[in-house]
Amino acid sequence: MAKRWSFIEDYIIGKFCEENEYEDIRNDLLDELVDRLTEAGFDSRCRDTVQRRAREFTYLFRGWDSPYITEQIN
């Protein structure tokens, strides 16, 4: 079973997405986000998982339907 995201992890990711104006979190931005999570003591997530979570926040903030969430509902 997948490890649940904590409120603090979600806050860090959401704040980061907001600061970067909801850009697609890839490459340098992903490195910076992973570094922020690591500095806060959350270093157990793989990069792909962090990127997917950031993408979910970006979709949420833009008001778009997330392909991942839609897949989980159906």
Biopython code that builds the backbone (N, CA, C, O; Angstrom):
import numpy as np
from Bio.PDB.StructureBuilder import StructureBuilder

atoms = [
    (1, "MET", "N", (0.833, -1.172, 0.000)),
    (1, "MET", "CA", (0.000, 0.000, 0.000)),
    (1, "MET", "C", (0.886, 1.247, 0.000)),
    (1, "MET", "O", (1.922, 1.287, 0.663)),
    (2, "ALA", "N", (0.469, 2.243, -0.740)),
    (2, "ALA", "CA", (1.243, 3.477, -0.856)),
    (2, "ALA", "C", (1.189, 4.274, 0.447)),
    (2, "ALA", "O", (0.180, 4.284, 1.153)),
    (3, "LYS", "N", (2.285, 4.928, 0.736)),
    (3, "LYS", "CA", (2.365, 5.773, 1.926)),
    (3, "LYS", "C", (1.525, 7.031, 1.692)),
    (3, "LYS", "O", (1.614, 7.653, 0.634)),
    (4, "ARG", "N", (0.721, 7.395, 2.671)),
    (4, "ARG", "CA", (-0.119, 8.579, 2.563)),
    (4, "ARG", "C", (0.719, 9.846, 2.632)),
    (4, "ARG", "O", (1.756, 9.888, 3.294)),
    (5, "TRP", "N", (0.256, 10.864, 1.947)),
    (5, "TRP", "CA", (0.925, 12.162, 1.978)),
    (5, "TRP", "C", (0.512, 12.892, 3.246)),
    (5, "TRP", "O", (-0.663, 12.905, 3.612)),
    (6, "SER", "N", (1.478, 13.491, 3.906)),
    (6, "SER", "CA", (1.174, 14.256, 5.114)),
    (6, "SER", "C", (0.719, 15.661, 4.732)),
    (6, "SER", "O", (0.948, 16.124, 3.615)),
    (7, "PHE", "N", (0.075, 16.322, 5.678)),
    (7, "PHE", "CA", (-0.368, 17.696, 5.449)),
    (7, "PHE", "C", (0.819, 18.595, 5.127)),
    (7, "PHE", "O", (0.730, 19.449, 4.245)),
    (8, "ILE", "N", (1.917, 18.408, 5.829)),
    (8, "ILE", "CA", (3.095, 19.260, 5.625)),
    (8, "ILE", "C", (3.688, 19.045, 4.239)),
    (8, "ILE", "O", (4.070, 20.008, 3.574)),
    (9, "GLU", "N", (3.769, 17.792, 3.795)),
    (9, "GLU", "CA", (4.255, 17.520, 2.438)),
    (9, "GLU", "C", (3.361, 18.213, 1.413)),
    (9, "GLU", "O", (3.848, 18.871, 0.494)),
    (10, "ASP", "N", (2.059, 18.060, 1.580)),
    (10, "ASP", "CA", (1.120, 18.698, 0.651)),
    (10, "ASP", "C", (1.246, 20.216, 0.692)),
    (10, "ASP", "O", (1.148, 20.874, -0.344)),
    (11, "TYR", "N", (1.462, 20.774, 1.874)),
    (11, "TYR", "CA", (1.618, 22.217, 1.995)),
    (11, "TYR", "C", (2.864, 22.680, 1.241)),
    (11, "TYR", "O", (2.811, 23.672, 0.513)),
    (12, "ILE", "N", (3.973, 21.981, 1.404)),
    (12, "ILE", "CA", (5.216, 22.341, 0.724)),
    (12, "ILE", "C", (5.025, 22.278, -0.786)),
    (12, "ILE", "O", (5.444, 23.185, -1.505)),
    (13, "ILE", "N", (4.401, 21.225, -1.262)),
    (13, "ILE", "CA", (4.187, 21.066, -2.707)),
    (13, "ILE", "C", (3.219, 22.130, -3.225)),
    (13, "ILE", "O", (3.476, 22.750, -4.257)),
    (14, "GLY", "N", (2.119, 22.341, -2.524)),
    (14, "GLY", "CA", (1.141, 23.339, -2.954)),
    (14, "GLY", "C", (1.733, 24.732, -2.985)),
    (14, "GLY", "O", (1.513, 25.480, -3.938)),
    (15, "LYS", "N", (2.483, 25.089, -1.951)),
    (15, "LYS", "CA", (3.128, 26.401, -1.887)),
    (15, "LYS", "C", (4.139, 26.556, -3.011)),
    (15, "LYS", "O", (4.231, 27.622, -3.619)),
    (16, "PHE", "N", (4.894, 25.507, -3.292)),
    (16, "PHE", "CA", (5.877, 25.541, -4.364)),
    (16, "PHE", "C", (5.194, 25.742, -5.718)),
    (16, "PHE", "O", (5.659, 26.533, -6.538)),
    (17, "CYS", "N", (4.105, 25.035, -5.948)),
    (17, "CYS", "CA", (3.365, 25.183, -7.207)),
    (17, "CYS", "C", (2.834, 26.608, -7.349)),
    (17, "CYS", "O", (2.885, 27.191, -8.431)),
    (18, "GLU", "N", (2.332, 27.156, -6.261)),
    (18, "GLU", "CA", (1.813, 28.517, -6.279)),
    (18, "GLU", "C", (2.929, 29.520, -6.582)),
    (18, "GLU", "O", (2.744, 30.429, -7.392)),
    (19, "GLU", "N", (4.075, 29.359, -5.940)),
    (19, "GLU", "CA", (5.212, 30.256, -6.163)),
    (19, "GLU", "C", (5.673, 30.232, -7.613)),
    (19, "GLU", "O", (6.125, 31.248, -8.141)),
    (20, "ASN", "N", (5.561, 29.084, -8.253)),
    (20, "ASN", "CA", (6.019, 28.926, -9.636)),
    (20, "ASN", "C", (4.887, 29.077, -10.639)),
    (20, "ASN", "O", (5.002, 28.662, -11.793)),
    (21, "GLU", "N", (3.797, 29.675, -10.186)),
    (21, "GLU", "CA", (2.646, 29.995, -11.033)),
    (21, "GLU", "C", (2.117, 28.785, -11.795)),
    (21, "GLU", "O", (1.716, 28.887, -12.955)),
    (22, "TYR", "N", (2.125, 27.642, -11.122)),
    (22, "TYR", "CA", (1.516, 26.414, -11.613)),
    (22, "TYR", "C", (2.139, 25.905, -12.913)),
    (22, "TYR", "O", (1.465, 25.288, -13.737)),
    (23, "GLU", "N", (3.431, 26.171, -13.082)),
    (23, "GLU", "CA", (4.137, 25.620, -14.233)),
    (23, "GLU", "C", (4.225, 24.106, -14.074)),
    (23, "GLU", "O", (4.062, 23.572, -12.977)),
    (24, "ASP", "N", (4.483, 23.423, -15.188)),
    (24, "ASP", "CA", (4.712, 21.988, -15.114)),
    (24, "ASP", "C", (6.024, 21.773, -14.364)),
    (24, "ASP", "O", (7.060, 22.311, -14.753)),
    (25, "ILE", "N", (5.979, 20.995, -13.297)),
    (25, "ILE", "CA", (7.146, 20.801, -12.433)),
    (25, "ILE", "C", (8.025, 19.708, -13.039)),
    (25, "ILE", "O", (7.781, 18.515, -12.855)),
    (26, "ARG", "N", (9.048, 20.145, -13.763)),
    (26, "ARG", "CA", (9.996, 19.216, -14.380)),
    (26, "ARG", "C", (11.414, 19.728, -14.194)),
    (26, "ARG", "O", (11.619, 20.892, -13.849)),
    (27, "ASN", "N", (12.364, 18.885, -14.413)),
    (27, "ASN", "CA", (13.788, 19.185, -14.427)),
    (27, "ASN", "C", (14.241, 20.016, -13.228)),
    (27, "ASN", "O", (14.199, 19.537, -12.095)),
    (28, "ASP", "N", (14.676, 21.262, -13.469)),
    (28, "ASP", "CA", (15.228, 22.084, -12.385)),
    (28, "ASP", "C", (14.200, 22.350, -11.293)),
    (28, "ASP", "O", (14.532, 22.320, -10.108)),
    (29, "LEU", "N", (12.949, 22.611, -11.685)),
    (29, "LEU", "CA", (11.907, 22.856, -10.690)),
    (29, "LEU", "C", (11.674, 21.610, -9.839)),
    (29, "LEU", "O", (11.469, 21.711, -8.629)),
    (30, "LEU", "N", (11.704, 20.442, -10.466)),
    (30, "LEU", "CA", (11.521, 19.200, -9.717)),
    (30, "LEU", "C", (12.679, 18.989, -8.745)),
    (30, "LEU", "O", (12.466, 18.573, -7.606)),
    (31, "ASP", "N", (13.894, 19.271, -9.187)),
    (31, "ASP", "CA", (15.054, 19.161, -8.296)),
    (31, "ASP", "C", (14.885, 20.065, -7.080)),
    (31, "ASP", "O", (15.144, 19.651, -5.950)),
    (32, "GLU", "N", (14.447, 21.304, -7.316)),
    (32, "GLU", "CA", (14.262, 22.253, -6.225)),
    (32, "GLU", "C", (13.164, 21.788, -5.262)),
    (32, "GLU", "O", (13.310, 21.905, -4.045)),
    (33, "LEU", "N", (12.070, 21.265, -5.810)),
    (33, "LEU", "CA", (10.977, 20.775, -4.970)),
    (33, "LEU", "C", (11.421, 19.584, -4.128)),
    (33, "LEU", "O", (11.125, 19.526, -2.935)),
    (34, "VAL", "N", (12.119, 18.647, -4.730)),
    (34, "VAL", "CA", (12.628, 17.490, -3.990)),
    (34, "VAL", "C", (13.586, 17.946, -2.890)),
    (34, "VAL", "O", (13.572, 17.402, -1.786)),
    (35, "ASP", "N", (14.421, 18.952, -3.194)),
    (35, "ASP", "CA", (15.334, 19.495, -2.178)),
    (35, "ASP", "C", (14.562, 20.102, -1.007)),
    (35, "ASP", "O", (14.947, 19.917, 0.148)),
    (36, "ARG", "N", (13.484, 20.819, -1.293)),
    (36, "ARG", "CA", (12.674, 21.418, -0.219)),
    (36, "ARG", "C", (12.051, 20.338, 0.667)),
    (36, "ARG", "O", (12.028, 20.458, 1.891)),
    (37, "LEU", "N", (11.552, 19.290, 0.030)),
    (37, "LEU", "CA", (10.966, 18.198, 0.810)),
    (37, "LEU", "C", (12.038, 17.517, 1.667)),
    (37, "LEU", "O", (11.788, 17.185, 2.826)),
    (38, "THR", "N", (13.212, 17.314, 1.105)),
    (38, "THR", "CA", (14.315, 16.683, 1.828)),
    (38, "THR", "C", (14.737, 17.541, 3.014)),
    (38, "THR", "O", (14.964, 17.025, 4.108)),
    (39, "GLU", "N", (14.842, 18.856, 2.796)),
    (39, "GLU", "CA", (15.216, 19.763, 3.882)),
    (39, "GLU", "C", (14.201, 19.728, 5.027)),
    (39, "GLU", "O", (14.557, 19.915, 6.190)),
    (40, "ALA", "N", (12.939, 19.487, 4.682)),
    (40, "ALA", "CA", (11.889, 19.427, 5.699)),
    (40, "ALA", "C", (11.799, 18.043, 6.343)),
    (40, "ALA", "O", (10.967, 17.822, 7.223)),
    (41, "GLY", "N", (12.656, 17.109, 5.906)),
    (41, "GLY", "CA", (12.684, 15.775, 6.506)),
    (41, "GLY", "C", (11.854, 14.741, 5.776)),
    (41, "GLY", "O", (11.642, 13.641, 6.286)),
    (42, "PHE", "N", (11.383, 15.080, 4.594)),
    (42, "PHE", "CA", (10.578, 14.135, 3.801)),
    (42, "PHE", "C", (11.396, 13.688, 2.593)),
    (42, "PHE", "O", (11.240, 14.219, 1.494)),
    (43, "ASP", "N", (12.252, 12.723, 2.806)),
    (43, "ASP", "CA", (13.137, 12.280, 1.727)),
    (43, "ASP", "C", (12.833, 10.856, 1.256)),
    (43, "ASP", "O", (13.659, 10.238, 0.585)),
    (44, "SER", "N", (11.667, 10.339, 1.598)),
    (44, "SER", "CA", (11.352, 8.957, 1.238)),
    (44, "SER", "C", (10.552, 8.842, -0.056)),
    (44, "SER", "O", (10.207, 7.733, -0.465)),
    (45, "ARG", "N", (10.252, 9.954, -0.702)),
    (45, "ARG", "CA", (9.461, 9.930, -1.939)),
    (45, "ARG", "C", (10.376, 9.900, -3.157)),
    (45, "ARG", "O", (11.396, 10.588, -3.195)),
    (46, "CYS", "N", (10.002, 9.099, -4.150)),
    (46, "CYS", "CA", (10.772, 9.097, -5.394)),
    (46, "CYS", "C", (10.365, 10.313, -6.232)),
    (46, "CYS", "O", (9.281, 10.872, -6.063)),
    (47, "ARG", "N", (11.243, 10.696, -7.120)),
    (47, "ARG", "CA", (11.020, 11.897, -7.950)),
    (47, "ARG", "C", (9.730, 11.804, -8.759)),
    (47, "ARG", "O", (9.003, 12.790, -8.877)),
    (48, "ASP", "N", (9.440, 10.638, -9.313)),
    (48, "ASP", "CA", (8.224, 10.485, -10.129)),
    (48, "ASP", "C", (6.966, 10.717, -9.300)),
    (48, "ASP", "O", (6.005, 11.319, -9.777)),
    (49, "THR", "N", (6.974, 10.244, -8.074)),
    (49, "THR", "CA", (5.828, 10.424, -7.188)),
    (49, "THR", "C", (5.644, 11.893, -6.826)),
    (49, "THR", "O", (4.521, 12.396, -6.798)),
    (50, "VAL", "N", (6.748, 12.577, -6.552)),
    (50, "VAL", "CA", (6.677, 14.008, -6.229)),
    (50, "VAL", "C", (6.171, 14.784, -7.439)),
    (50, "VAL", "O", (5.344, 15.686, -7.300)),
    (51, "GLN", "N", (6.662, 14.438, -8.614)),
    (51, "GLN", "CA", (6.225, 15.132, -9.825)),
    (51, "GLN", "C", (4.727, 14.911, -10.077)),
    (51, "GLN", "O", (4.017, 15.845, -10.449)),
    (52, "ARG", "N", (4.253, 13.692, -9.876)),
    (52, "ARG", "CA", (2.832, 13.403, -10.061)),
    (52, "ARG", "C", (1.975, 14.193, -9.064)),
    (52, "ARG", "O", (0.925, 14.727, -9.419)),
    (53, "ARG", "N", (2.440, 14.258, -7.819)),
    (53, "ARG", "CA", (1.688, 15.010, -6.800)),
    (53, "ARG", "C", (1.654, 16.502, -7.141)),
    (53, "ARG", "O", (0.618, 17.148, -6.983)),
    (54, "ALA", "N", (2.767, 17.047, -7.601)),
    (54, "ALA", "CA", (2.814, 18.451, -8.007)),
    (54, "ALA", "C", (1.882, 18.692, -9.192)),
    (54, "ALA", "O", (1.212, 19.723, -9.251)),
    (55, "ARG", "N", (1.835, 17.761, -10.123)),
    (55, "ARG", "CA", (0.931, 17.884, -11.271)),
    (55, "ARG", "C", (-0.524, 17.884, -10.805)),
    (55, "ARG", "O", (-1.346, 18.624, -11.344)),
    (56, "GLU", "N", (-0.843, 17.066, -9.814)),
    (56, "GLU", "CA", (-2.208, 17.040, -9.274)),
    (56, "GLU", "C", (-2.580, 18.395, -8.676)),
    (56, "GLU", "O", (-3.693, 18.882, -8.875)),
    (57, "PHE", "N", (-1.652, 18.996, -7.951)),
    (57, "PHE", "CA", (-1.914, 20.322, -7.384)),
    (57, "PHE", "C", (-2.093, 21.358, -8.486)),
    (57, "PHE", "O", (-2.967, 22.220, -8.399)),
    (58, "THR", "N", (-1.262, 21.270, -9.523)),
    (58, "THR", "CA", (-1.377, 22.215, -10.637)),
    (58, "THR", "C", (-2.747, 22.092, -11.289)),
    (58, "THR", "O", (-3.386, 23.103, -11.579)),
    (59, "TYR", "N", (-3.201, 20.876, -11.521)),
    (59, "TYR", "CA", (-4.528, 20.666, -12.110)),
    (59, "TYR", "C", (-5.613, 21.210, -11.185)),
    (59, "TYR", "O", (-6.551, 21.869, -11.633)),
    (60, "LEU", "N", (-5.477, 20.929, -9.908)),
    (60, "LEU", "CA", (-6.464, 21.379, -8.930)),
    (60, "LEU", "C", (-6.558, 22.907, -8.910)),
    (60, "LEU", "O", (-7.651, 23.471, -8.956)),
    (61, "PHE", "N", (-5.409, 23.560, -8.841)),
    (61, "PHE", "CA", (-5.384, 25.026, -8.775)),
    (61, "PHE", "C", (-5.922, 25.659, -10.048)),
    (61, "PHE", "O", (-6.530, 26.728, -9.988)),
    (62, "ARG", "N", (-5.717, 25.034, -11.187)),
    (62, "ARG", "CA", (-6.208, 25.578, -12.454)),
    (62, "ARG", "C", (-7.678, 25.242, -12.688)),
    (62, "ARG", "O", (-8.309, 25.800, -13.586)),
    (63, "GLY", "N", (-8.221, 24.336, -11.888)),
    (63, "GLY", "CA", (-9.617, 23.942, -12.064)),
    (63, "GLY", "C", (-9.816, 22.915, -13.157)),
    (63, "GLY", "O", (-10.921, 22.768, -13.679)),
    (64, "TRP", "N", (-8.757, 22.203, -13.508)),
    (64, "TRP", "CA", (-8.827, 21.180, -14.548)),
    (64, "TRP", "C", (-9.113, 19.826, -13.921)),
    (64, "TRP", "O", (-8.808, 19.593, -12.752)),
    (65, "ASP", "N", (-9.702, 18.934, -14.711)),
    (65, "ASP", "CA", (-9.866, 17.550, -14.272)),
    (65, "ASP", "C", (-8.526, 16.839, -14.395)),
    (65, "ASP", "O", (-7.858, 16.916, -15.426)),
    (66, "SER", "N", (-8.155, 16.166, -13.354)),
    (66, "SER", "CA", (-6.902, 15.432, -13.349)),
    (66, "SER", "C", (-7.111, 14.045, -13.949)),
    (66, "SER", "O", (-8.033, 13.332, -13.552)),
    (67, "PRO", "N", (-6.261, 13.655, -14.905)),
    (67, "PRO", "CA", (-6.387, 12.302, -15.470)),
    (67, "PRO", "C", (-6.250, 11.219, -14.406)),
    (67, "PRO", "O", (-6.941, 10.202, -14.473)),
    (68, "TYR", "N", (-5.368, 11.419, -13.423)),
    (68, "TYR", "CA", (-5.159, 10.419, -12.376)),
    (68, "TYR", "C", (-6.390, 10.281, -11.506)),
    (68, "TYR", "O", (-6.829, 9.168, -11.217)),
    (69, "ILE", "N", (-6.950, 11.404, -11.087)),
    (69, "ILE", "CA", (-8.138, 11.373, -10.231)),
    (69, "ILE", "C", (-9.309, 10.772, -10.992)),
    (69, "ILE", "O", (-10.050, 9.955, -10.444)),
    (70, "THR", "N", (-9.484, 11.166, -12.242)),
    (70, "THR", "CA", (-10.572, 10.623, -13.061)),
    (70, "THR", "C", (-10.429, 9.112, -13.185)),
    (70, "THR", "O", (-11.422, 8.386, -13.136)),
    (71, "GLU", "N", (-9.199, 8.639, -13.344)),
    (71, "GLU", "CA", (-8.938, 7.201, -13.439)),
    (71, "GLU", "C", (-9.332, 6.488, -12.149)),
    (71, "GLU", "O", (-9.891, 5.392, -12.199)),
    (72, "GLN", "N", (-9.049, 7.097, -10.991)),
    (72, "GLN", "CA", (-9.357, 6.503, -9.705)),
    (72, "GLN", "C", (-10.875, 6.443, -9.446)),
    (72, "GLN", "O", (-11.357, 5.522, -8.787)),
    (73, "ILE", "N", (-11.607, 7.408, -9.957)),
    (73, "ILE", "CA", (-13.048, 7.457, -9.750)),
    (73, "ILE", "C", (-13.773, 6.418, -10.592)),
    (73, "ILE", "O", (-14.739, 5.802, -10.140)),
    (74, "ASN", "N", (-13.303, 6.229, -11.812)),
    (74, "ASN", "CA", (-13.978, 5.294, -12.746)),
    (74, "ASN", "C", (-13.708, 3.864, -12.451)),
    (74, "ASN", "O", (-14.208, 2.984, -13.152)),
]
sb = StructureBuilder()
sb.init_structure("model")
sb.init_model(0)
sb.init_chain("A")
sb.init_seg("    ")
for serial, (resi, resn, name, xyz) in enumerate(atoms, 1):
    if name == "N":
        sb.init_residue(resn, " ", resi, " ")
    sb.init_atom(name, np.array(xyz, "f"), 0.0, 1.0, " ", f" {name:<3s}", serial, name[0])
structure = sb.get_structure()
